[in-house]
Amino acid sequence: MADTSSGAFRYDRRPVDDTPVTTAELPPTPVRDRNIPATAWTDAPDELLHLGDELPGAPVADYKRRIGGWLLWRAGPATKASAIYWACSAADPSVTHSFRLFAEGGGEGVGPSGTTHDSFRSWKEDLRDNQP
């Protein structure tokens, strides 16, 4: 359901905005009024463009937010299904880390500290605490 006071929409009801966007134009905070697909990012590396290829329905990754110098993207739904979160350095998109959420719960990913995480929260904290 839309939140008409703020323009925010539920994640699966946000319109796709495929207007080309540069790295500098990606918003710092979570985007709640639209989905920015990886295909709209002018600097998107091939790895990101194919992030969702192994997931059912081959979803295109959507931009989520910045975590300091990291850009956070997600391929797949936000809840109750497999998804892959992918972060890259805004200054050098070849520096990447990913976290895989499993449909049955839990997940796994290696953060910039080299630590393997089974919690999405701790993986994001690793990004926050280890800037590119």
N, C-alpha and C positions, 0 to 999 in steps of 0.2 A: 504494500500500500504506500502511496506517495505521501510525503510530509509536505503539504502545500505551503506551510509557513516558511520552510527553508529551501524548497526546491529539491530536496533529497528524495531518492527513490530506493526501494529495495534492490539489492545487487542484481537480481535477475530481471528487473523491470527497467533498468537504465537504458536509455537509447544509446546506440553506438555513434560516436563522433569520430569519423575517419578523416577529419581535417588534418592535413600534415602539421606535425609539431616537432620542433627541435628539442634537444636536450634541455636547453635553458628555459623553454616554455612549459616543461612538465611541472605541474603544480607540486608544491612542497607538502601539502596536506592531503589526506584521503579525498578522492574524487567521489562524490555521492550523487551528482546530478546526471552523470553520463559515464559511459565506458570509453576509454581511449585504447583502441587496439594496438598491438605491437606494430601492425602494418601501417599505422599512421605516424609512427615515430621515424623521422627521417634518418636517424643514426642507428636504427635497430640492427643488431648483428644477426646473422643467419641462425645461430643457436636459439635466440629468442623467437624468431619467426616460426621455428619448428618445435617449440617447447611442448605444445599439446598434441603433437602427432601420435603419440603412443596411448593417449587417453581416448575413451569412447567418444565418438563424435568429432574427434580432432579439433577441440576448441582453440581459438586464437587467444593468445595471452592478452590480458588487459592490465593497464597501468594501475597501480594502487596508491603509491605514495613515495616520498623520499624518507629515508632514515639516515639523516646526516648526509654523507656523500654517496650513499647507495640509492639506486632506483629499484623499487620493488614492483614486480609483475606477478600475475597469477594466471595459469592456464587451468581451466576446470572450475567447477562450482565452489562456492564458499562453504557449503555444508553437505554432509552425508554422502560424499562421493570422493573418488580419487582426484587429487589436484596437485599441481606442482607450483611452488613459489620459487621465483628466480630473482636474484639481486645482482646488479652490476654496479661497478664504480661509474659515477656520472662523468668523471674525468677520463676514464679508460674502460669502455664497455667490454674489453676482453678479460677484465678481472671480474670473475663471477662466482656465485655460490648459489646452491639450490637446496630446497627442502621439499620432500615428498610427503603429502598427507595421504593416508590409506583410507579407503572407504569404510573398513571395519573399525577404524579408529587408530590413533597413534600416527607416528611419522618418523622420518629420519632425514637428516641433512648435516653437512659439514659447514661450519661457519668460518669466518676469516681467521679466527684464532687457531684453526686446525682441529677444534673440538667437534666430535660427532654428537649431535643433539637428537633426542627423541621427542622433544617438546618444541612446538612452533614458537612459543613465547621465548624460550631460552635461545633459540636460533636467532630471532629478531634482536634479542638483547646482545648477542654476540656481534651482530652487525652494528648496533648502536655503539658498543664499547670498543670496536676495532675499525675505525674509519679508514677508508682507502687513502 
